[in-house]
Amino acid sequence: RATYDIAATETKWQRVWEELDPFRADDDSPREKRYALTMFPYPSGDLHMGHAEVFALHDVVARYWWQRGYEVLNPMGFDSFGLPAENAAIRNDEHPDTYTRANIAKSIESCKKYAVSFDWSRTFNTSDPDYYRWTQWLFLEFFKRGLAYRKNSAVNWCPQDQTVLANEQVVAGACERCGAEVTKKELTQWYFKITDYAQELLNGLDELEGTWPDRVVTAQRNWIGRSEGAHVTFTLSTGHDIDVYTTRPDTLYGATFMVVAADAALAAEIVHPDRAQALEDYLVEVRKASDIDRLATDRPKTGVDLGITATNPVSGEEVPVWASDYVLADYGTGAIMAVPAHDQRDLDFARAMGLPVRRVIDTGEDNPEETGVATSGDGAYVNSGELDGLHDKASGIRTIIDELEADGRGSGAVNFRLRDWLISRQRYWGPPIPIVHCPVDGEVPVPEDQLPVTLPMLKGADLKPKGTSPLGGATDWVDVACPTCGGPATRDTDTMDTFVDSSWYMFRYCSPHEDERPFDPDKVNAWMPVNLYVGGVEHAVLHLLYGRFFTKVLNDMGLVGFREPWSAQLNQGFVINQGKKMSKSLGNGVNLGEQLTVFGVDAVRLTLVFAGPPEDDIDWANMSPDGSLRFLQRAWRLSGDVTSDPGADVTTGDLALRRTTARTVHDAATLVEAYRFNVMVAKVMELVNATRKAIDSGCGPADPAVREATEAVAILLSLVAPYTAEEMWERLGHEPTVVRVGWPEVDEALLVEDAVTAVVQVRGKVRARLEVAPDVSEADLEAAALADANVQRALEGATVRKVIVRAPKLVNIVV
Ligand code: ANZ
């Protein structure tokens, strides 16, 4: 059986594509624009199976858009700053740039072999000074707008990587990158004020619902964590007024004590002098716990009595004030009113410390004081003054808030869980923060014409993490004249989190060579928002939230005309092996390069696309790339069998095959648009089988319908198996290349079903369903209806007064 030489074919077409450059996006094209984006990789090695999967899926859509006649922007670059390169540089005693560039070169070569339809004229690396100059420029714009600021606080600290982490980078108490247990450290750090946009970020999600995966939208909603409640002011025996944030002001009569976050400055301020030492001792323990641990409900409660009292603003009752770590310093106001009867953590604390419990909502369940189980459901208010007897939670809340507002003792309030984004890192391989610290002028922005602030040359052991930035060691670089007063000053020695780099890269692709500004707003507005963003769900709340935040700021700056950067999103599953995540320790890794050598690019791509819905994990152990290869060869053989000439008049061709072709092409479009790529491939397989049958035992290879079908196969396969598609197209007598020849034309008439179902009603009741031709005449349909046995029975000899016929779907018999 004839087959093609995989390696030779791949080399041949790579040359042709290099020369014809069919995927270069033209900014000035009159065609409608589409922007297909896939998350750019960290260049921490060569491409692996995960990349192979996401690129194969993503490329189906990009290539489909080209075939549908859109001008498509499908760029690729590298997220090249960050820890992997820096750690490798330390290991190998080199500069991170060496490692980065070597990996990028390898990855580009692999992407080209893998035939992803990227426009390579637009590529860049975030570690290029031409790029990070604008990252720094954007930082300064944020700074000018009060959206970048420095503050001293207890931050998440990774003892392994010796750097701070954003809240989003701490997963279940561990560093998301290295897995080390994260601790807290008091440091001065740079933040972006993402909290200013909390409500906006929430509102925007409504717009994305339906085109973004539900789990991502939900994850972002939860992360932003909006809640509604009230601020309530308690006066302390020390004379201080302190506010608490509560979502249940209606339970105020049940507040039997107050708790202040042990590590909040407030605790040390209000503590009775006799209790100060106890608080200090307790704090040593508190600093060891992560926020996640602290909030865990099943954790034994600990705390310190601060030796003071607070006055309940509605009941006038005096209650004790405690400090504990289950209250977080940076959430709400850092202090709570404890309502143990209706909040489990408060109840656990009350029981541990012997504090009183008072039920204020009777839910019909047993009293929490006795059961140890707090009740959070609805019920009748009790022990609650003016609320007693009321049942309705909403009006209970309203009543208390009105009262507090009238007395100036509180007000309705909205709270967000979202914290400001900590962006400074004490590492080398990132964009330096473009600020100069002057003893006279304070924080001074580096003037725009002095950007970029380039990294000084450091390598190997100089980069070893030591808790402060390695840049501090480069004194020649650090010591500068203050841009304002000219006096001695020092550069900020921190670098920015890599998530800053990736928050705006999608804009840069629209005008990647722009050197007067980060991007050309007209081009950005022409290409964006991105029509489809494909990537891993692990970025649900990090990258995808930060990029949305940047877009809103850029919109407020008047630089972009939209507020959401990514209109639609698709998350691929993982490629696993033998039921498990691939890992070095399990030795179950699958080497992409080997798979490509054995089966060829097309077979690997086809296997990944055909494996199942894109969101599902793919177990490589259950895949058969050799089966994919056999299918591709079967498809390819069709192109050698066709004997009619290009341009043959297909209208005279075999009708059955023509119908199958038309239906396949039509369905393939719908399926790609619904991201059901695997089903699309299945349809192409059916078409290949039908064509083979037509050649061998049907209309024969000379029938123009066979050419039509085979050409359709080539075009549909160009979305998944580009090499095979090109080979087929060439064998069918066409000039290269197939990738932008256009989606096959479908004669709508061929899509009409062979039979439709007509419903027959007698006295308004359905009595029969008839299979009729779609073009059945009204007279024929009426006759058929009246002749039907069930209809005859329903009529029971009654006189037919009127027959309403709506061919081909309905006959209504009135008696
Ligand atoms: C009294 C109360 C009674 C509460 C009740 C709940 C149930 P969300 O929805 O997450 O915003 N809280 C407030 N600040 C806190 C902090 N810094 N650390 C830990 N917990 C804090 O939760 C708001 C509720 O979480 C608040 O409402 C408060 O407890 C607690 F039956 O106040 B509540």
Residues whose N, C-alpha, C, O or C-beta is under 5 A from the ligand:
A	BS01	ANZ	S227 Y245 T246 T247 R248 T251 Y326 V327 L328 Y331 G332 G334 A335 I336 M337 V339 H342 D343
